Amino acid sequence: MSTLTIRKVDEEVKKRLQVRAAENGRSMEAEVRAILGEAVAGGKPNEVSLGEVMAEFRRRTGGVEVDLPPRDDMDDSDRRIPDFS
């Protein structure tokens, strides 16, 4: 493990960090390690996926009805089967 020193931290930031650390039952140092670890891990622990957002939207609104045009106008004679040989 290496050591990191951060100078000139705003007093208000330090106070809020102390409160956050206490709420999470950690020391200020452990809280900073956790925050830094989450920040560089590529995602936040509370981050939700697009699928989860869509599912929540569907749950709240009942979904969305979309009128699709009929597919009768397709001429099946023009549909060629690809030859992958």
C-alpha positions as CSV (number, residue, x, y, z in Angstrom):
1,M,0.0,0.0,0.0
2,S,1.1,3.5,-0.7
3,T,0.4,6.8,1.2
4,L,-1.4,9.8,-0.2
5,T,-1.3,13.2,1.4
6,I,-4.0,15.7,0.5
7,R,-3.3,19.3,1.5
8,K,-5.6,22.4,1.6
9,V,-8.8,20.5,2.1
10,D,-11.7,23.0,2.6
11,E,-12.9,23.0,6.2
12,E,-16.5,22.4,5.2
13,V,-15.5,19.4,3.1
14,K,-13.6,18.0,6.0
15,K,-16.6,18.4,8.3
16,R,-18.9,16.7,5.8
17,L,-16.4,13.9,5.4
18,Q,-16.3,13.4,9.1
19,V,-20.2,13.2,9.2
20,R,-20.2,10.8,6.3
21,A,-17.6,8.6,7.9
22,A,-19.5,8.5,11.2
23,E,-22.7,7.6,9.4
24,N,-20.9,4.7,7.7
25,G,-19.2,3.6,10.9
26,R,-15.7,4.2,9.5
27,S,-12.8,6.4,10.3
28,M,-12.3,9.5,8.1
29,E,-9.3,7.7,6.5
30,A,-11.3,4.6,5.7
31,E,-14.1,6.7,4.3
32,V,-11.7,8.5,2.0
33,R,-10.3,5.2,0.8
34,A,-13.9,3.9,0.1
35,I,-14.8,7.1,-1.8
36,L,-11.6,6.9,-3.9
37,G,-12.1,3.2,-4.6
38,E,-15.7,3.8,-5.8
39,A,-14.6,6.8,-7.9
40,V,-12.0,4.8,-9.9
41,A,-13.9,1.5,-10.1
42,G,-15.8,2.7,-13.2
43,G,-19.2,2.9,-11.6
44,K,-21.0,3.9,-8.5
45,P,-22.5,1.3,-6.3
46,N,-26.0,2.9,-6.6
47,E,-25.7,3.2,-10.4
48,V,-28.5,1.4,-12.2
49,S,-28.5,-0.1,-15.6
50,L,-30.6,1.1,-18.5
51,G,-32.7,-2.1,-18.2
52,E,-33.5,-1.3,-14.6
53,V,-34.5,2.3,-15.5
54,M,-36.8,1.0,-18.3
55,A,-38.3,-1.6,-15.9
56,E,-39.0,1.1,-13.4
57,F,-40.6,3.3,-16.1
58,R,-42.8,0.4,-17.2
59,R,-43.8,-0.3,-13.6
60,R,-44.7,3.4,-13.0
61,T,-46.5,4.1,-16.2
62,G,-47.7,0.8,-17.4
63,G,-45.5,1.0,-20.4
64,V,-46.0,2.7,-23.8
65,E,-48.2,1.6,-26.6
66,V,-46.6,2.1,-30.0
67,D,-48.7,1.9,-33.2
68,L,-46.7,-0.1,-35.8
69,P,-47.6,0.0,-39.4
70,P,-49.0,-3.2,-40.9
71,R,-46.5,-5.5,-42.6
72,D,-48.9,-6.4,-45.4
73,D,-47.1,-4.2,-47.9
74,M,-44.1,-6.5,-48.0
75,D,-43.7,-8.5,-51.1
76,D,-42.4,-11.9,-50.2
77,S,-41.3,-12.6,-53.8
78,D,-38.6,-10.0,-53.3
79,R,-37.2,-11.6,-50.2
80,R,-34.1,-13.5,-51.2
81,I,-32.6,-16.2,-49.0
82,P,-28.9,-15.6,-48.6
83,D,-26.5,-18.4,-49.6
84,F,-23.8,-18.8,-47.0
85,S,-22.0,-21.7,-48.7
